[in-house]
Amino acid sequence: MSSLWMKSVKVDPPVRSITDSRFDYVVVGGGITGVTTALLLGRSGADVALVEARQLGAVATGNTTAKVSVLQGTRLSSISSKHSAAALRGYVDANVEAQQWLLAFCGQHEVPFQIETAYTYAQSDKGLDSIRKEFQAGQKAGLDVRWVDDPGTPFPSVAAVALDDQAQFHPLDALEALVAEAQRHGVQVYENTRVVSAHSKDGDQILRTDQVDSVTGDDLTVRGRKIVLATGTPILDRGGFFARVHPERSYAAAFSVSEPIMAGMYLAADQPSRSVRWVPGPNGEPLLLTGGSGHPVGRAKSEQEHVDELIDWTTTYFPTAELTHQWSAQDYITIDELPYVGPILPGHDSIYVATGFAKWGMTNGVAAALALAGRLLGGGPAWAEYLDSSRPAQVVGVPSAAVINAEVGLHMARGWAGVAIKPGASTTTDETVPEGGGVLRRNGARPMGVCTVEGQTHKVSAVCPHLAGVLNWNDAEKSWDCPLHGSRFAADGAVLEGPATRPLTKLD
């Protein structure tokens, strides 16, 4: 199954070859962050290219639950626990301005959205302390949050924090309008073009892609004065962002239901995470959208068990629910809770990044675009300093970084040790893997992934080309996932997402 939102975003073909021009700005990544950044830069009259590895909206933007909210589960209390009141207020100001900008844009371009109350709720008494802290953080940040003693939901909830006048929408309807406006301002859009590396030359940045010149056989390149990486996690390792964020996979599903669906957008503060909202159906009927069951990428015993858990929970509390769509998304969370938006390295004024939105990309992605465009064009909002990627390291973030990177090292060691002690088949073995299954075997001393999807068996290197983590099979999405930094690959080895830019070596 695919996302409820997924569709082809209308894009006019570029009017010139990607290799024939020097652009003022090259934006890499075709989600809401990249498209909004390209639009804002294009409005200035600059020559802008937008480069997307797959299709626009193919990754996080097309697989979100699409809440445009400033109340974001327990984000505010998490930030408040590690930062000053000024930083918390800066984060809220960023999200409020982004929300206002996005909803104003939608109104001007006839993109439907619904105004709803957002709720962060406790599923049991164990979650009450979390929502009390969120209520206090919301008040400290100047938000008109209110306490709800009885949310009155059909699923377990003992109390909630509420924030009125938030919003929800169809993310690809919004993205399509943003793309159309960007192209009206001259932005050139290049889909199916993956950037794999970058180097500087004569004051410009030269981005090498995975596309090949049909005449010379050379890799195609794109040249820009300045580069913005809006790729979920930065695809260039300089700056070490792969070690400063941790990737999480979570799940969503849409259902047709006979019973009424309550108004509002709900997110549980306690585990297991649960997200609930309604969605306008294709014929005007409301659909139910639930989400949650998140886990670190590549580390679940069985991803399918997480999917089944979410669906079972939904049908328990909505007995008439019938599954129509099921999908997943990947998000990145920073070690100090605030997004990283700014130069890839301190003092570096040629390459910029935006990452670490912690599942709230509809507002944070637009905030990042406003901050980056402002900085590149000689201005920017006052709150941008609190999201700056070059901000001084927070002492409170050091323990988190140590734990995260210790876990990465542990999974690296476990992966290689597991391959070393498990006898496996060579690449010439005739052993088959059942449909939908994937296993690790040995190809000499190296791990090999063998899987069967849609009747075809694939054999690929099971070593992530990013930093040599041993991959694990994702039984829900039929992909090879890296437990180190979240790179993911299709059954045949093609790159899906993450910091990796090169496919797995085929061993057929």
C-alpha positions as CSV (number, residue, x, y, z in Angstrom):
1,M,0.0,0.0,0.0
2,S,1.0,3.6,-0.5
3,S,0.3,6.9,1.3
4,L,-3.2,8.3,1.2
5,W,-1.6,11.5,-0.2
6,M,0.6,10.0,-2.8
7,K,0.1,11.3,-6.3
8,S,2.2,12.7,-9.1
9,V,2.9,16.4,-8.5
10,K,2.5,18.4,-11.7
11,V,5.8,19.8,-12.8
12,D,6.7,21.6,-16.0
13,P,9.9,20.2,-17.6
14,P,13.0,22.3,-17.3
15,V,13.7,24.6,-20.2
16,R,17.4,23.9,-20.3
17,S,19.8,21.1,-19.6
18,I,21.0,20.8,-16.0
19,T,24.6,20.9,-17.2
20,D,24.3,24.0,-19.5
21,S,23.8,26.6,-16.8
22,R,25.3,28.1,-13.7
23,F,22.6,28.8,-11.1
24,D,22.7,31.3,-8.3
25,Y,21.2,28.7,-6.0
26,V,20.8,25.0,-6.3
27,V,18.3,23.5,-3.8
28,V,18.6,19.7,-3.3
29,G,15.5,18.0,-2.1
30,G,11.9,18.2,-3.4
31,G,9.9,18.1,-0.2
32,I,8.2,21.1,1.5
33,T,11.5,22.5,2.8
34,G,13.3,22.5,-0.6
35,V,10.3,23.6,-2.6
36,T,9.5,26.5,-0.3
37,T,13.1,27.6,-0.2
38,A,13.3,27.5,-4.0
39,L,10.1,29.5,-4.3
40,L,11.4,32.2,-1.9
41,L,14.7,32.5,-3.7
42,G,13.0,32.5,-7.0
43,R,10.7,35.4,-6.0
44,S,13.9,37.5,-5.5
45,G,14.7,37.2,-9.2
46,A,17.5,34.7,-8.6
47,D,18.3,31.9,-11.0
48,V,17.3,28.8,-9.0
49,A,17.5,25.0,-9.7
50,L,15.5,22.5,-7.6
51,V,17.0,19.0,-7.8
52,E,15.1,15.9,-6.5
53,A,16.5,12.3,-6.5
54,R,13.1,10.8,-7.0
55,Q,9.8,12.6,-7.5
56,L,8.7,15.7,-5.7
57,G,7.1,14.8,-2.3
58,A,8.3,11.2,-2.5
59,V,9.7,10.9,1.0
60,A,8.7,12.7,4.2
61,T,6.3,15.3,2.7
62,G,4.3,12.7,0.9
63,N,4.2,10.3,3.9
64,T,3.4,12.7,6.7
65,T,0.2,12.9,8.9
66,A,0.0,16.5,7.7
67,K,-0.7,18.4,10.9
68,V,0.2,22.1,10.7
69,S,0.4,22.7,14.4
70,V,2.5,24.5,17.0
71,L,1.4,22.1,19.7
72,Q,3.5,19.1,18.8
73,G,3.2,16.3,21.3
74,T,5.8,16.9,23.9
75,R,8.2,18.9,21.7
76,L,7.9,22.1,23.8
77,S,8.7,20.5,27.1
78,S,11.6,18.5,25.5
79,I,13.1,21.8,24.2
80,S,12.4,23.6,27.5
81,S,14.4,20.9,29.4
82,K,17.5,21.6,27.4
83,H,17.3,25.2,26.4
84,S,16.6,28.7,27.8
85,A,13.1,30.3,27.8
86,A,14.3,32.5,24.9
87,A,15.3,29.5,22.8
88,L,11.9,27.9,23.5
89,R,10.1,31.1,22.5
90,G,12.3,31.4,19.4
91,Y,11.2,27.9,18.3
92,V,7.6,28.7,18.9
93,D,7.9,32.0,17.0
94,A,9.5,30.1,14.1
95,N,6.6,27.6,14.0
96,V,3.9,30.3,14.4
97,E,5.4,32.4,11.5
98,A,5.8,29.3,9.3
99,Q,2.2,28.2,10.0
100,Q,0.9,31.7,9.2
101,W,2.9,31.8,6.0
102,L,1.8,28.4,4.9
103,L,-1.9,28.8,5.6
104,A,-1.9,32.3,4.0
105,F,-0.3,30.7,0.9
106,C,-2.9,27.9,0.8
107,G,-5.7,30.5,1.1
108,Q,-4.3,32.5,-1.8
109,H,-3.8,29.5,-4.0
110,E,-7.1,27.7,-3.2
111,V,-5.5,24.8,-1.3
112,P,-8.1,23.4,1.1
113,F,-7.2,23.1,4.8
114,Q,-9.2,22.5,8.0
115,I,-8.9,24.5,11.2
116,E,-8.8,22.1,14.1
117,T,-7.9,22.0,17.8
118,A,-4.6,20.1,18.5
119,Y,-4.4,17.9,21.6
120,T,-1.5,16.3,23.4
121,Y,-3.1,13.7,25.6
122,A,-2.2,11.2,28.2
123,Q,-3.3,7.6,27.6
124,S,-3.1,6.7,31.3
125,D,-2.1,8.3,34.6
126,K,1.5,7.5,33.8
127,G,1.4,10.2,31.1
128,L,-0.1,12.9,33.2
129,D,3.3,14.3,34.3
130,S,4.4,14.6,30.6
131,I,1.3,16.6,29.6
132,R,1.6,18.8,32.7
133,K,5.1,19.7,31.6
134,E,3.9,20.4,28.1
135,F,1.2,22.6,29.4
136,Q,3.7,24.6,31.4
137,A,6.1,24.9,28.5
138,G,3.3,26.1,26.2
139,Q,2.4,28.8,28.8
140,K,6.0,29.8,29.1
141,A,6.3,30.1,25.4
142,G,3.2,32.4,25.3
143,L,0.8,30.0,23.7
144,D,-2.9,30.0,24.7
145,V,-2.9,26.3,25.7
146,R,-5.7,25.0,27.9
147,W,-6.1,22.0,30.1
148,V,-8.8,19.4,29.3
149,D,-9.8,17.1,32.1
150,D,-11.8,14.7,30.0
151,P,-11.0,14.6,26.2
152,G,-14.0,12.3,25.6
153,T,-12.3,10.1,23.0
154,P,-13.3,6.6,22.1
155,F,-9.7,5.5,22.8
156,P,-8.0,5.7,26.2
157,S,-7.3,9.3,27.3
158,V,-7.3,10.7,30.9
159,A,-6.5,14.3,30.2
160,A,-5.0,16.6,27.5
161,V,-3.4,19.9,26.7
162,A,-5.2,21.7,23.9
163,L,-4.3,24.5,21.5
164,D,-7.1,25.9,19.3
165,D,-6.9,27.2,15.7
166,Q,-4.3,24.8,14.4
167,A,-4.7,23.2,11.0
168,Q,-4.5,20.0,8.8
169,F,-4.4,19.6,5.0
170,H,-3.4,17.5,2.0
171,P,0.4,17.9,1.9
172,L,0.8,17.2,-1.8
173,D,-2.0,19.6,-2.8
174,A,0.0,22.3,-1.0
175,L,3.3,21.1,-2.5
176,E,1.8,21.2,-6.0
177,A,0.7,24.8,-5.5
178,L,4.2,25.7,-4.1
179,V,5.9,24.1,-7.1
180,A,3.6,25.9,-9.6
181,E,4.4,29.2,-7.9
182,A,8.1,28.5,-7.9
183,Q,8.1,27.6,-11.6
184,R,6.1,30.8,-12.3
185,H,9.1,32.6,-10.8
186,G,11.5,30.8,-13.1
187,V,12.7,27.9,-10.8
188,Q,14.0,25.0,-12.9
189,V,12.9,21.6,-11.5
190,Y,14.9,18.4,-12.2
191,E,13.4,15.2,-10.9
192,N,15.0,11.7,-10.9
193,T,18.4,13.4,-10.4
194,R,20.3,12.3,-7.3
195,V,23.2,14.4,-6.1
196,V,26.0,12.1,-5.0
197,S,28.9,14.5,-4.2
198,A,30.1,18.1,-4.3
199,H,33.3,20.0,-4.7
200,S,34.2,23.6,-5.1
201,K,35.7,25.1,-8.3
202,D,36.3,28.8,-9.2
203,G,34.1,30.0,-6.3
204,D,31.2,27.7,-7.3
205,Q,29.9,24.4,-6.0
206,I,29.9,21.6,-8.5
207,L,27.4,18.9,-7.7
208,R,27.9,15.5,-9.3
209,T,24.7,13.5,-10.0
210,D,23.9,9.9,-10.8
211,Q,22.8,10.8,-14.3
212,V,25.2,10.1,-17.2
213,D,25.7,12.1,-20.4
214,S,24.4,9.9,-23.2
215,V,27.2,11.0,-25.6
216,T,30.3,11.2,-23.4
217,G,29.4,8.8,-20.7
218,D,30.4,11.3,-18.1
219,D,28.4,11.9,-14.9
220,L,26.2,15.0,-15.3
221,T,26.9,17.9,-12.9
222,V,25.1,21.0,-11.8
223,R,26.8,24.2,-10.9
224,G,25.7,26.7,-8.3
225,R,27.0,29.7,-6.5
226,K,25.3,28.5,-3.3
227,I,23.7,25.2,-2.3
228,V,20.9,24.3,0.0
229,L,20.6,20.6,1.2
230,A,17.0,20.0,2.1
231,T,17.3,16.3,2.1
232,G,15.9,15.0,5.4
233,T,19.4,14.4,6.6
234,P,22.3,16.1,4.8
235,I,23.7,13.9,2.1
236,L,27.2,15.4,2.5
237,D,29.2,14.2,5.5
238,R,31.1,17.4,6.2
239,G,29.6,18.9,9.4
240,G,28.9,15.4,10.8
241,F,25.2,15.8,10.9
242,F,24.7,12.0,10.6
243,A,26.1,11.8,14.2
244,R,24.1,14.7,15.4
245,V,20.7,13.4,14.5
246,H,19.0,10.0,15.1
247,P,16.6,8.6,12.5
248,E,13.2,7.2,13.5
249,R,10.7,5.3,11.4
250,S,7.0,5.5,12.2
251,Y,3.8,4.3,10.6
252,A,0.4,5.7,9.5
253,A,-2.8,4.2,8.2
254,A,-6.1,5.4,6.8
255,F,-9.5,3.7,7.4
256,S,-13.0,4.1,6.2
257,V,-15.3,4.0,9.3
258,S,-19.1,3.9,9.9
259,E,-19.1,5.6,13.3
260,P,-18.6,9.3,13.7
261,I,-15.0,10.6,13.9
262,M,-14.4,13.2,16.6
263,A,-13.0,16.6,15.5
264,G,-9.5,17.6,16.4
265,M,-5.9,16.3,16.0
266,Y,-4.6,14.0,18.7
267,L,-1.1,12.9,19.7
268,A,-0.3,10.8,22.8
269,A,2.4,12.0,25.2
270,D,3.1,8.5,26.5
271,Q,4.2,5.2,24.8
272,P,3.3,3.6,22.5
273,S,2.8,6.7,20.5
274,R,-0.6,7.2,18.9
275,S,-1.7,9.9,16.5
276,V,-5.3,10.4,15.4
277,R,-7.0,12.8,13.0
278,W,-9.7,12.8,10.4
279,V,-9.2,13.3,6.7
280,P,-11.7,14.5,4.0
281,G,-12.3,11.4,1.8
282,P,-12.4,11.4,-2.0
283,N,-16.2,11.6,-2.0
284,G,-16.5,14.0,0.9
285,E,-16.8,11.3,3.5
286,P,-14.4,11.6,6.5
287,L,-11.7,9.0,6.8
288,L,-9.8,8.1,9.9
289,L,-6.0,8.5,10.0
290,T,-4.0,7.0,12.8
291,G,-0.2,6.9,13.3
292,G,2.6,6.0,15.6
293,S,4.5,2.8,16.7
294,G,7.8,4.5,15.9
295,H,11.2,3.0,16.4
296,P,14.9,3.7,15.4
297,V,15.5,2.8,11.8
298,G,16.9,-0.6,11.1
299,R,16.7,-1.8,14.7
300,A,13.2,-3.3,15.0
301,K,12.9,-7.1,15.4
302,S,10.0,-6.9,12.9
303,E,8.7,-3.7,11.3
304,Q,5.6,-5.5,10.3
305,E,4.8,-6.1,14.0
306,H,4.8,-2.3,14.5
307,V,2.4,-1.9,11.6
308,D,0.1,-4.7,12.9
309,E,0.1,-3.1,16.4
310,L,-1.1,0.2,15.0
311,I,-3.8,-1.4,12.9
312,D,-5.0,-3.7,15.8
313,W,-5.2,-0.6,18.1
314,T,-7.3,1.3,15.6
315,T,-9.7,-1.6,15.0
316,T,-10.0,-2.1,18.7
317,Y,-11.3,1.4,19.4
318,F,-13.0,2.0,16.0
319,P,-14.7,-1.4,15.4
320,T,-16.0,-0.6,11.9
321,A,-12.6,0.6,10.6
322,E,-11.6,-0.9,7.3
323,L,-8.0,-0.3,6.1
324,T,-7.7,1.7,2.9
325,H,-4.0,2.9,3.0
326,Q,-0.9,2.2,5.0
327,W,2.5,3.9,4.8
328,S,5.5,5.0,6.8
329,A,7.8,7.9,7.2
330,Q,11.3,8.7,8.4
331,D,12.2,11.6,10.6
332,Y,15.4,12.9,12.2
333,I,15.7,14.2,15.7
334,T,18.6,16.3,16.9
335,I,20.6,15.7,20.0
336,D,19.5,18.9,21.6
337,E,15.9,18.9,20.2
338,L,16.1,22.0,18.1
339,P,16.4,21.8,14.3
340,Y,19.7,22.6,12.5
341,V,19.2,25.3,9.9
342,G,22.2,27.1,8.4
343,P,25.7,26.6,7.1
344,I,27.0,23.1,6.8
345,L,30.1,24.2,8.7
346,P,30.7,27.3,10.9
347,G,31.8,30.1,8.6
348,H,31.0,28.2,5.5
349,D,28.8,30.4,3.2
350,S,28.4,28.2,0.2
351,I,26.5,25.1,1.4
352,Y,23.5,25.3,3.8
353,V,21.5,22.5,5.5
354,A,18.1,22.0,7.1
355,T,17.4,18.9,9.2
356,G,16.1,17.6,12.5
357,F,12.4,18.5,12.4
358,A,11.5,15.6,14.7
359,K,8.3,14.7,12.8
360,W,7.0,18.3,12.5
361,G,8.2,19.2,9.0
362,M,5.0,21.0,7.8
363,T,5.8,24.0,10.1
364,N,9.6,23.4,10.7
365,G,10.3,22.9,7.0
366,V,8.6,26.2,6.1
367,A,10.4,27.9,9.0
368,A,13.7,26.5,7.7
369,A,12.9,27.9,4.3
370,L,12.1,31.3,5.7
371,A,15.3,31.3,7.7
372,L,17.5,30.1,4.8
373,A,16.1,32.4,2.2
374,G,16.3,35.3,4.6
375,R,20.0,34.6,5.3
376,L,20.9,34.1,1.7
377,L,19.1,37.2,0.5
378,G,20.5,39.4,3.3
379,G,18.0,39.3,6.1
380,G,16.1,36.7,8.0
381,P,13.9,36.5,11.1
382,A,15.1,37.2,14.6
383,W,14.2,33.6,15.7
384,A,16.6,32.0,13.2
385,E,19.5,32.3,15.6
386,Y,18.0,29.6,17.8
387,L,17.9,27.1,15.0
388,D,21.3,28.0,13.6
389,S,23.3,24.8,12.7
390,S,26.4,26.5,13.9
391,R,25.0,27.3,17.4
392,P,27.4,26.5,20.2
393,A,27.2,22.9,21.4
394,Q,24.8,22.6,24.2
395,V,26.3,20.9,27.2
396,V,22.9,19.2,27.9
397,G,23.1,17.6,24.5
398,V,26.4,15.9,25.1
399,P,25.0,13.0,27.1
400,S,22.4,12.4,24.4
401,A,25.1,12.4,21.7
402,A,27.2,10.0,23.7
403,V,24.3,7.6,24.1
404,I,23.3,7.8,20.4
405,N,26.7,7.3,19.1
406,A,27.4,4.5,21.6
407,E,24.3,2.7,20.3
408,V,25.6,3.3,16.7
409,G,28.9,1.6,17.6
410,L,27.1,-1.3,19.3
411,H,25.0,-1.9,16.2
412,M,28.1,-1.7,14.0
413,A,29.8,-4.3,16.1
414,R,26.8,-6.6,16.4
415,G,26.2,-6.5,12.6
416,W,29.7,-7.5,11.7
417,A,30.0,-10.1,14.5
418,G,26.7,-11.6,13.4
419,V,28.0,-12.1,9.9
420,A,31.3,-13.5,11.1
421,I,29.6,-16.2,13.2
422,K,26.8,-17.2,10.9
423,P,27.7,-19.5,8.1
424,G,26.0,-18.5,4.9
425,A,25.6,-19.2,1.3
426,S,27.9,-18.0,-1.5
427,T,26.5,-15.8,-4.3
428,T,26.1,-18.9,-6.4
429,T,23.9,-20.8,-4.0
430,D,20.5,-21.9,-5.4
431,E,18.8,-21.6,-2.0
432,T,15.7,-19.5,-2.3
433,V,14.1,-17.0,0.1
434,P,10.3,-17.0,0.5
435,E,8.3,-14.2,-1.1
436,G,8.7,-11.0,0.9
437,G,11.6,-12.3,3.0
438,G,15.1,-11.2,3.3
439,V,18.1,-12.8,5.0
440,L,21.8,-12.0,5.6
441,R,24.3,-14.5,4.3
442,R,28.1,-14.5,3.7
443,N,29.8,-13.8,0.5
444,G,33.2,-14.8,1.6
445,A,33.9,-12.6,4.6
446,R,31.4,-9.9,3.5
447,P,27.7,-9.8,4.4
448,M,25.3,-10.4,1.5
449,G,21.6,-9.6,1.5
450,V,19.3,-12.0,-0.3
451,C,15.6,-11.3,-0.7
452,T,12.6,-12.2,-2.9
453,V,10.1,-9.5,-3.8
454,E,7.4,-9.8,-6.4
455,G,8.8,-13.2,-7.5
456,Q,12.3,-11.9,-8.1
457,T,15.3,-12.8,-6.0
458,H,17.9,-10.1,-5.4
459,K,21.4,-10.5,-4.0
460,V,23.2,-7.3,-2.9
461,S,26.0,-6.3,-0.7
462,A,24.5,-5.9,2.8
463,V,27.1,-3.2,3.7
464,C,25.8,0.3,3.8
465,P,28.0,2.5,1.4
466,H,27.7,5.4,3.8
467,L,29.8,4.2,6.8
468,A,29.8,0.4,6.4
469,G,27.0,-0.6,8.7
470,V,25.5,-4.1,8.2
471,L,22.0,-3.7,6.9
472,N,18.9,-5.4,8.2
473,W,15.8,-6.5,6.3
474,N,12.6,-4.4,6.8
475,D,9.8,-7.0,6.5
476,A,7.1,-4.4,6.3
477,E,8.5,-2.3,3.5
478,K,10.7,-4.9,1.8
479,S,13.8,-2.8,2.1
480,W,17.4,-3.0,3.5
481,D,17.7,-0.5,6.4
482,C,20.9,0.7,8.1
483,P,20.8,0.7,11.9
484,L,23.6,3.2,12.1
485,H,22.4,6.4,10.5
486,G,19.1,5.4,8.7
487,S,20.0,4.9,5.1
488,R,17.5,2.7,3.3
489,F,17.7,0.7,0.1
490,A,15.1,-1.0,-2.1
491,A,15.2,-4.8,-2.6
492,D,17.4,-4.4,-5.7
493,G,19.8,-2.0,-3.8
494,A,18.5,1.3,-5.1
495,V,18.9,4.2,-2.6
496,L,15.6,5.2,-1.0
497,E,16.7,7.7,1.7
498,G,19.2,8.7,4.3
499,P,22.8,10.0,4.1
500,A,23.9,7.3,1.6
501,T,24.0,8.5,-2.0
502,R,25.1,5.3,-3.8
503,P,23.2,2.1,-4.3
504,L,24.2,-1.3,-2.9
505,T,26.5,-3.4,-5.1
506,K,24.5,-6.2,-6.9
507,L,25.9,-9.6,-6.4
508,D,23.7,-11.6,-8.9
